[in-house]
Structure formats: C-alpha cells, structure tokens
Amino acid sequence: MLKHQKSQYVAEFIGTFFLVFFGCGSAIMANMGGSPILIPFVFGAVVSVMIYAVGHISGAHFNPAVTISFWVLKRLPAFRVPGYIISQVLGATAAAFVLKMIWGGSSTSLGETLISIPLWSGFIVEFILSYILMFVITSVATDSRAEGQMAGIAIGFIVMLCAAVGGSSTGASMNPARSIGPAIASGNYTHLWVYIVSCSLGAILGALTYDWIRCQKNEADGHGCC
C-alpha cells in the first residue's frame, strides 16, 4: 500500500512539474516576444497529455483544489490528501526554479499569476473558472455514464477555454500549486491568497454541483446516482 501511494505522489509531482514547465514556459516565451495566443493551447495540451500519461496511476489531479474537492466528495481518502498536495506544490516549484535557471536572466516574468483587474473581480473570475473546471472534471471522472476515454480531451479543452478567457485578467490559474510555484521562484507573492482561496472554493462548489445533479433522480428516465 505504501509503495502504491509513493507512485501516486511521484505521478502528481511529474504531472504538475510539466504543467508548470510547459504552461509557464509558453508564458515566458510570450513575454519575450512570442505569441500569447499559444499560451491557452499549451496549458490545455499539457494537461490533456499528462492525464493520459499518469491518470491511471494517481487520477491526474495536478491541482490542490482538485484534490481537496475529491476529498470533499469522499472519493479520495483523507490520509492521501497531504501527500498529493505536497507533491503538487513541490512539482510546480521545481518547474518554476528550472524555468528561472533557464530564462531567469532574460525574462522579467516566470509565469506568475497576477490580477490586472480590480481585486474582487479577479477573485470572481478565478472562482468561476475553477468552478467550471471542477464541474467538468467531476463529470468525466466520477459519472459512469460519461465517456471516460475522452476525459483527457474534455479537461484539456476546458483548461484551454478558461485560459483563453481569463488569461489576460488573472492568468487563469484555477490551480493553487500552479500559482505557488512561480510565486516562490520569483519572490512575488502578490495576490497569491486569491489563487489559493478562490480556486479552492470554486472547485469545491463545482464538484458539489455536479454531484448533486447526477444524484437527482429523473422522473422521465429513472436515472439517478450511478
């Protein structure tokens, strides 16, 4: 059992590492003159790829808000939550420091998530984006009626859409670890609390909303919890 848990934590570390390395790497490239249009595609693609790579090992959370939400739904044992979150934060932080080592001298940013609109507007944006992200994740990951093999594509696409809409205003984090890693590497903790609190609350409510919907018996077809 302990060996199995270790493999899950390693999978979460690797998945979150590459999420930040490629996602924030694309943001750094955009800051250095590349195309910012690619950022949402890169974030969505790396999430999708890593879900297929290690989802069968750890569930491919790569996000403390997702881990906490699955715990709230009683789909993840409480004793695994700290290990998942620590692995995710360490993976994101390690990736951010690698990016700093590679491009720190030539870029003014390491892909930190900063709010460029009024603070509470930013809080609401991150809440909504995290809500819909976790709503989709809960749908494809917990409902047997969903097409499980398409989960990675569905989640990758919703990450891409959220990044396209919210990227310019908040960085479209939806993920406390994704924000914590670059914040530590850059020493810039501005607005970090927003990404921890808002993303977590939004994800939890998104998970609970879908769980409520799927458990409501439909009088017409008799479908309920599955």
N, C-alpha and C positions, 0 to 999 in steps of 0.2 A: 504493500500500500504506500509506504513512504517513497519507494522508488518511483511509483506511478505519479505521486504528487510532484516529485522533483522534475520529471519530464514535462509536466504541465507548466510548472513555473518557468522552466527553460524555454518552452514554446512561447509563453507570454512575453518573456524578455526579448526573444528574437523577433517576434511579430511586431512588438512596439518599437523596437530598435529600427527596423526597416520602414515602419510607418513614418517615424520622425526623420530618418536619414533621407529617404526619397522625397517625402512631402515637404519638409522644411528645406531640403536641398533645392527643390524646384523654386521655393520662395526666395532663396538666396540668389539663384540664377536670375530670377526676375528682377531682383534688386540691383543686380549688376548689369542690367541691360537686356536680359532675356524677355520672353513673352509671358506676361502674367496670366494669359489665357490658359496656359498649360497647367497651372497650379491645381485647379479642381480635378482635372483629369488624372494627374499624378496621384493625388491623395485617394481618389476613388479606385484607381487601378491597383495601387499597392495594398489597400485594404482587401480588395477582392482576391488578389493573388495570395496573400498571406492567409486568408480564410481557407482557401483550398489547400494551402501548404500544411497548415498545422491545426486547422479546425477540428479534425478528428482526434487530436491529442488533448487540447485544452479547451476547446469550444471557441477559440479565437476571439477573446474579449478585447484585448489590447487597450483597454479603457477602464479605469476605476469606476466610472459611472455605470458602465455596463455590468461590471462585476457586482457592484452594490445592488443594482436593480434585480439581477438574477437571484441574489441572496434574499431580497425582499419578497420575490415570488416563490421562495423556497425551492429554487432549482439549483442552488449551489450551497453546500454545507458551510456553516459559519467558520469552521476551522480552516477552510481554504481561502477565505477572503483576504486575510492579511498577506499571505504568500503571493496571491495573484496581484494585489495592488503594489506590493513592494517590487515584484518582478517587472511590472509595467513601468513604474516610475524609474527604476534603475535602467531599463532598456531605453526609455526616452532620454534620460540624462546622458547615458553613454553615447547615444547617437548625436546628441547636441554637442558634446565635447569633441567628438570626431569631426563634426562639421566645423567647429571652431578651429580645430587643428589644421584642417584643410584650407578653409576660406576665411578664417578669422581676421587675417591681416588685410584682406582685400574687400571685405563686405562690412557694411555698417549694421547688418542685422543677421541674426541666426535663426530667423523664422519665428521670433517671439509673437505671441498673440496680444495685440494691443487694441484698445477700443478707440475709434476715431469719431464716434458719435456720443451724445450725452450718455453718462454712465448707466443710468437706469434703462435707457433704450438699448444699450449694449447687453445689459442683464436679460432683458426680454428676448432679444434676438437669440442669444445663446440658449436660453430656456426653450424657445420654440424649436430651434434646430436640434437640440438634444432630445426633445420630446418626440419629434417625428423620426429621428434616427432610431431610438429605442423602440418606438411603436413598430417600425418595420422589422427590426431585429427580433423582437418578441414574436411577431407574426411568423416569420420564416423559420425560427429556431425552436418554437415550442408548440406549434399547432400542426398536428399530423395531417391536416387537410391541405397544408401549403406544400408547394413543390420544393422539397429540401435540396435537391441538386442545384437549384437556381439561387440558393441563399447568397452565395458569394457575389453573384452578379447583382442581385437586388440591393444588397447592402452597399456594394461598391458604388452603384448608381445613386443611391440616396446620399452617400457621402459627397459625391461629385456635385449633385444638385445643391446641397446645403453649402458647400464651399463656394459655388458659383454665386449664390445669392448673398451669403453673409461674409464672404472673404474680405471685402473692402471695408466693412464696418467694424468687425470684431476679429477677423482672422478665421472665423467659423471653426473654432476649436472642437466643441462638442465632447471634449476629452481632457480631463484634468491632467493626466500624465503628459499629453502632447504639449500642454502649456507649461507644466512644471519643468520639464527637461530643458527647453531653451531658456527659460527664466533663470534657472540655476547657472547654466553655462555662460549667459550674458551678464548675470548680476542685476537684471532688470525685473523687479517683481511688481511693477505697476499693474494694477487691475487683476493680479493673479487670483485674488479671493473670488472674483466674479466667476472665473472659469471653474473654480472648484465647487462653489455653491450652486450657481445657476445650472451648470451642466448636470450635476448630480440630481438636483431636484427635478429638472426637466426629464431626465432619463427615467427616474423612478415613476413619475406620473405617466409617461408614455407607456412603460411596461404595464402598469396597473390598468391603464385604459384598455389596452388590447386584451389583457387577461380577463377584464370584466366583459368585454364584447364577446369574446369567444365562449364564455361560460353562460351567456344568456340564451336560454332555450328558445328557438324559433318555432312558433306555433305552426307555421306553414310547412316546414320540412323536418321538424323534430331534432334539428342539430343543436347540440349544446357543448359542454366541455368534452374534450377528446384527449 
